[in-house]
Amino acid sequence: MQHIQLTNNAFEGRNSVYLVGSDDDGPTTLVDTGVATGPVREELESALEGHGVAFADVDQVLLTHWHHDHAGLAGEIQAASGATIYVHEADAPIVEGDEATLDALNERQERYFEQWGMPDDERAELVTFLDHHEGLRGVPADVTRVTDGDVVDVGDHSMSVVHLPGHAAGLVAYVFEREGRTEGFVGDAILPKYTPNVGGADVRVDAPLARYLDSLDRIVDLDLDRAWPGHRGPIFAPTERARDIARHHEYRTERVVDVVRNAGPLTTWEVSDALFGDLENIHILHGPGEADAHLTHLVDAGILSEEDGRYEMADETLSSTEVVERANLASR
């Protein structure tokens, strides 16, 4: 297996692409592809050439999810080689470029911008950013849908598909055994430095925080020895990293409640501003999206109430410990 890192100036730093099977009798396989820009395409082509592989040699691509920095070049690779493109059924229509699905995604984003109370200037900046980066999606691909429990053959390895929604509706890990270890290509389910965004990264996900916390529990249950994420280097203690991210969300839950307790009723945008301050580019979507994920989760737990897009405490007597306990219960 070869780990290839590609430039990503638009989103969350360098992307990881993995080349599997080129040095054995198995199908030449890529896990994710990077964004569809000329410089990144050249980077990937050059890196593959160093291992004796061209786009035309790729037999299959395993996509961890639909985001452009993971799936952007899949269509071009398929056009060059006829490669089979695997992606979870929830993300398949986006990778295929289905117009109805893309229109529905854009419309849902617009509704959220309104519901969150996003100011006009920030909204205009975000829309300009998204329009400017529309080409990063790349050309559509014909895909083969996978779902939880499916198995993809990669030569010496059989990779089990594990659905881990939250950051994206169709995010999956591909889990396999190697040299006595259980490993997995985990996309953005867990990352070594950042905590993956929930709420803004894929507005199609209902109850995104609850679903993501369940996915973190599932990663713990997988008991991986090593995880290969979609950005940066390998994670050598995946179980502990998943627990760390869950603890981060416990802390953020307390912060959201403190903000609302002290200054509510507040809009989602006002809570986001208290949490993250000034935002720019894609973070204008991710900041309030994450705030909204926590706010709606807290409403479902009976900790907050919402009226006309503004949030306040439903029970002023709850301590921080009680807030975390009730919020955790609501996610299970």
C-alpha positions as CSV (number, residue, x, y, z in Angstrom):
1,M,0.0,0.0,0.0
2,Q,1.2,3.5,-0.9
3,H,0.1,6.7,0.9
4,I,-0.1,9.7,-1.4
5,Q,-0.7,13.2,-0.1
6,L,-2.2,15.8,-2.3
7,T,-2.5,19.6,-2.0
8,N,-5.9,20.9,-0.9
9,N,-6.0,24.7,-0.6
10,A,-9.8,24.9,-0.6
11,F,-10.8,22.8,2.5
12,E,-9.0,21.1,5.3
13,G,-5.4,20.8,4.3
14,R,-3.6,18.0,2.5
15,N,-5.7,15.1,1.2
16,S,-4.7,11.4,1.6
17,V,-5.1,9.0,-1.4
18,Y,-4.1,5.4,-1.0
19,L,-2.8,3.1,-3.8
20,V,-3.5,-0.6,-3.1
21,G,-2.9,-3.7,-5.2
22,S,-0.4,-2.4,-7.7
23,D,2.4,-4.6,-6.3
24,D,0.5,-7.9,-6.2
25,D,-2.0,-9.8,-8.4
26,G,-5.0,-7.9,-7.1
27,P,-6.9,-5.1,-8.9
28,T,-5.1,-1.7,-8.9
29,T,-7.2,0.3,-6.4
30,L,-7.3,3.8,-5.2
31,V,-9.0,4.9,-2.0
32,D,-10.3,8.5,-2.7
33,T,-8.9,10.7,-5.4
34,G,-8.5,14.4,-4.4
35,V,-10.0,17.6,-5.8
36,A,-10.5,18.1,-9.6
37,T,-8.0,20.8,-10.3
38,G,-5.2,20.7,-12.8
39,P,-2.4,21.0,-10.2
40,V,-3.8,18.2,-8.0
41,R,-4.5,16.0,-11.1
42,E,-0.8,16.4,-12.0
43,E,0.3,15.7,-8.5
44,L,-1.7,12.5,-8.4
45,E,-0.5,11.4,-11.9
46,S,3.1,12.1,-10.9
47,A,2.8,10.2,-7.6
48,L,1.2,7.2,-9.3
49,E,3.8,7.2,-12.1
50,G,6.4,6.8,-9.4
51,H,4.8,3.5,-8.6
52,G,4.5,2.4,-12.2
53,V,0.7,3.3,-12.4
54,A,-1.2,5.6,-14.8
55,F,-4.8,6.6,-14.6
56,A,-5.5,4.1,-17.3
57,D,-4.2,1.3,-15.1
58,V,-6.7,1.9,-12.2
59,D,-9.2,-1.0,-11.9
60,Q,-11.3,0.4,-9.1
61,V,-11.8,3.4,-6.8
62,L,-13.1,3.1,-3.3
63,L,-14.7,6.4,-2.3
64,T,-15.1,7.1,1.4
65,H,-17.7,9.9,0.8
66,W,-18.9,12.4,-1.8
67,H,-17.0,15.5,-0.8
68,H,-15.1,17.1,-3.7
69,D,-11.7,16.7,-2.0
70,H,-12.3,12.9,-1.9
71,A,-14.3,12.2,-5.0
72,G,-13.4,15.0,-7.4
73,L,-11.1,13.1,-9.8
74,A,-13.1,9.8,-9.8
75,G,-14.9,10.6,-13.0
76,E,-11.6,11.4,-14.9
77,I,-10.0,8.3,-13.7
78,Q,-12.9,6.2,-14.8
79,A,-12.9,7.9,-18.2
80,A,-9.2,6.9,-18.6
81,S,-9.5,3.4,-17.4
82,G,-13.1,2.2,-17.1
83,A,-12.5,1.8,-13.4
84,T,-15.3,0.6,-11.1
85,I,-16.2,3.4,-8.7
86,Y,-17.6,2.3,-5.3
87,V,-19.5,4.7,-3.1
88,H,-22.2,4.3,-0.5
89,E,-25.7,4.4,-1.8
90,A,-26.5,7.6,0.1
91,D,-23.7,9.5,-1.7
92,A,-24.0,7.8,-5.0
93,P,-26.4,10.4,-6.7
94,I,-24.0,13.3,-5.9
95,V,-21.0,11.5,-7.4
96,E,-23.1,10.6,-10.4
97,G,-24.0,14.3,-10.8
98,D,-27.7,13.7,-10.5
99,E,-29.2,17.1,-11.1
100,A,-32.3,16.6,-8.9
101,T,-30.1,15.5,-6.0
102,L,-27.7,18.5,-6.4
103,D,-30.7,20.9,-6.7
104,A,-32.2,19.5,-3.5
105,L,-28.9,19.8,-1.7
106,N,-28.5,23.5,-2.8
107,E,-32.1,24.2,-1.8
108,R,-31.7,22.7,1.6
109,Q,-28.6,24.7,2.2
110,E,-30.5,27.9,1.3
111,R,-33.3,27.0,3.7
112,Y,-30.7,26.5,6.5
113,F,-29.0,29.8,5.8
114,E,-32.3,31.5,6.4
115,Q,-33.2,29.4,9.5
116,W,-29.7,29.9,11.0
117,G,-30.1,33.7,10.7
118,M,-26.9,34.0,8.5
119,P,-26.3,37.7,7.8
120,D,-26.5,38.9,4.2
121,D,-22.8,39.7,3.9
122,E,-21.6,36.4,5.1
123,R,-24.2,34.6,3.1
124,A,-23.0,36.4,-0.1
125,E,-19.4,35.5,0.7
126,L,-20.2,31.9,1.2
127,V,-22.3,31.6,-2.0
128,T,-19.4,33.2,-3.9
129,F,-17.0,30.7,-2.4
130,L,-19.2,27.8,-3.2
131,D,-19.8,29.0,-6.8
132,H,-16.1,29.6,-7.3
133,H,-15.3,26.0,-6.2
134,E,-18.1,24.3,-8.0
135,G,-15.6,22.8,-10.5
136,L,-13.9,20.9,-7.8
137,R,-16.7,18.3,-8.0
138,G,-15.2,17.1,-11.3
139,V,-17.0,15.2,-14.0
140,P,-19.7,12.7,-13.0
141,A,-18.9,9.1,-12.7
142,D,-20.9,5.9,-13.1
143,V,-20.9,4.3,-9.7
144,T,-21.4,0.9,-8.1
145,R,-23.4,1.4,-4.9
146,V,-22.3,-0.2,-1.6
147,T,-24.0,-0.4,1.8
148,D,-23.1,-1.4,5.3
149,G,-21.7,-5.0,5.4
150,D,-20.8,-5.3,1.8
151,V,-17.3,-6.6,0.9
152,V,-15.0,-5.3,-1.8
153,D,-12.2,-7.5,-3.1
154,V,-8.8,-5.8,-3.3
155,G,-6.5,-8.7,-4.1
156,D,-5.0,-10.0,-0.9
157,H,-7.5,-8.1,1.1
158,S,-11.2,-8.3,1.5
159,M,-12.5,-4.9,2.6
160,S,-15.7,-4.7,4.6
161,V,-17.8,-1.6,4.2
162,V,-18.7,0.1,7.5
163,H,-21.3,2.9,7.3
164,L,-20.2,5.8,9.6
165,P,-22.7,8.7,8.9
166,G,-22.4,12.1,10.5
167,H,-19.8,14.2,8.6
168,A,-21.5,12.9,5.4
169,A,-24.6,10.9,4.8
170,G,-22.8,8.1,3.0
171,L,-19.4,8.2,4.7
172,V,-17.9,4.7,5.0
173,A,-14.8,3.0,6.2
174,Y,-13.2,0.1,4.4
175,V,-11.9,-2.3,7.0
176,F,-9.4,-5.1,6.4
177,E,-6.9,-7.4,8.0
178,R,-3.2,-6.9,7.3
179,E,-0.1,-8.4,8.9
180,G,-2.1,-9.5,11.9
181,R,-3.7,-6.0,12.4
182,T,-7.2,-4.7,11.8
183,E,-6.9,-1.5,9.8
184,G,-9.3,0.8,8.0
185,F,-9.5,3.5,5.5
186,V,-11.8,5.8,7.4
187,G,-12.1,9.0,5.3
188,D,-13.1,11.9,7.5
189,A,-14.9,9.8,10.2
190,I,-11.9,10.5,12.4
191,L,-8.9,12.7,11.7
192,P,-5.6,13.0,13.5
193,K,-5.7,16.7,14.1
194,Y,-9.1,18.3,13.4
195,T,-12.5,17.2,14.6
196,P,-14.6,16.5,11.5
197,N,-17.4,18.9,10.9
198,V,-21.0,17.8,11.5
199,G,-24.0,19.7,10.5
200,G,-22.6,21.9,7.8
201,A,-20.5,19.4,5.8
202,D,-23.6,17.6,4.6
203,V,-26.9,19.3,5.3
204,R,-28.8,16.1,4.1
205,V,-27.9,14.3,7.4
206,D,-30.8,14.4,9.9
207,A,-29.8,14.5,13.6
208,P,-26.2,14.8,12.5
209,L,-24.6,14.9,15.9
210,A,-26.5,11.9,17.2
211,R,-25.6,9.9,14.1
212,Y,-21.9,11.0,14.4
213,L,-21.7,10.0,18.1
214,D,-23.1,6.6,17.1
215,S,-20.5,6.3,14.4
216,L,-17.7,7.2,16.9
217,D,-19.1,4.4,19.2
218,R,-18.9,2.0,16.2
219,I,-15.3,2.9,15.5
220,V,-14.6,2.1,19.2
221,D,-16.3,-1.2,18.7
222,L,-14.3,-1.9,15.6
223,D,-11.1,-1.9,17.8
224,L,-8.9,-0.9,14.9
225,D,-5.2,-1.2,15.3
226,R,-4.5,1.5,12.7
227,A,-6.7,4.0,10.8
228,W,-5.8,5.7,7.5
229,P,-7.8,9.0,7.4
230,G,-8.7,11.3,4.5
231,H,-6.2,14.0,5.6
232,R,-2.7,13.9,7.0
233,G,-1.0,10.8,8.4
234,P,-2.1,7.5,9.9
235,I,-3.8,7.3,13.3
236,F,-2.1,4.7,15.5
237,A,-4.7,4.7,18.3
238,P,-8.0,5.0,16.5
239,T,-10.1,3.9,19.5
240,E,-8.7,6.6,21.7
241,R,-9.0,9.2,18.9
242,A,-12.7,8.4,18.5
243,R,-13.1,8.8,22.3
244,D,-11.2,12.1,22.2
245,I,-13.5,13.4,19.6
246,A,-16.6,12.3,21.6
247,R,-15.2,14.1,24.6
248,H,-14.7,17.2,22.4
249,H,-18.4,17.2,21.6
250,E,-19.2,16.8,25.3
251,Y,-17.2,20.0,25.9
252,R,-18.9,21.7,23.0
253,T,-22.3,20.7,24.4
254,E,-21.4,22.4,27.6
255,R,-20.2,25.5,25.8
256,V,-23.4,25.8,23.7
257,V,-25.5,25.5,26.9
258,D,-23.4,28.1,28.7
259,V,-23.8,30.5,25.7
260,V,-27.6,30.1,25.6
261,R,-28.0,30.1,29.4
262,N,-26.1,33.4,29.6
263,A,-27.5,35.3,26.6
264,G,-30.5,33.4,25.1
265,P,-32.7,33.4,23.3
266,L,-30.3,33.3,20.4
267,T,-30.2,32.3,16.8
268,T,-28.0,29.6,15.4
269,W,-25.7,32.2,13.9
270,E,-25.4,34.1,17.2
271,V,-24.4,30.9,19.0
272,S,-21.9,30.1,16.2
273,D,-20.4,33.6,16.5
274,A,-20.0,33.0,20.3
275,L,-18.3,29.7,19.7
276,F,-16.1,30.4,16.7
277,G,-16.0,34.2,16.1
278,D,-15.5,35.6,12.6
279,L,-15.6,33.0,9.9
280,E,-14.6,33.0,6.2
281,N,-15.0,30.8,3.1
282,I,-16.3,27.2,3.8
283,H,-16.3,27.9,7.6
284,I,-19.2,30.2,7.1
285,L,-21.1,27.0,6.4
286,H,-19.3,24.7,8.8
287,G,-19.5,27.0,11.9
288,P,-23.3,27.5,12.1
289,G,-23.8,24.0,10.8
290,E,-22.0,22.6,13.8
291,A,-23.8,25.0,16.1
292,D,-27.1,23.9,14.7
293,A,-26.2,20.2,15.1
294,H,-25.6,20.8,18.8
295,L,-28.6,23.0,19.3
296,T,-31.1,20.6,17.6
297,H,-29.6,17.8,19.6
298,L,-30.1,19.7,22.8
299,V,-33.7,20.4,21.9
300,D,-34.3,16.7,21.2
301,A,-32.8,16.0,24.7
302,G,-35.2,18.5,26.3
303,I,-32.4,20.8,27.5
304,L,-33.2,23.7,25.1
305,S,-36.3,24.9,23.5
306,E,-36.7,26.6,20.2
307,E,-39.2,29.2,18.9
308,D,-39.0,31.1,15.6
309,G,-35.4,30.1,15.1
310,R,-34.2,31.3,18.6
311,Y,-33.0,29.0,21.4
312,E,-33.3,29.3,25.1
313,M,-33.0,27.0,28.1
314,A,-35.9,24.6,28.6
315,D,-34.7,23.8,32.2
316,E,-32.6,26.5,33.9
317,T,-31.9,24.2,36.9
318,L,-29.7,21.7,35.0
319,S,-26.0,21.5,36.0
320,S,-23.2,21.0,33.4
321,T,-22.9,17.3,34.5
322,E,-26.7,16.8,34.0
323,V,-26.6,18.5,30.6
324,V,-23.8,16.1,29.4
325,E,-25.5,13.1,30.8
326,R,-28.9,13.9,29.2
327,A,-27.3,14.9,25.9
328,N,-25.4,11.6,25.8
329,L,-28.5,9.7,26.6
330,A,-30.3,11.4,23.7
331,S,-27.6,10.3,21.2
332,R,-28.0,6.6,22.1
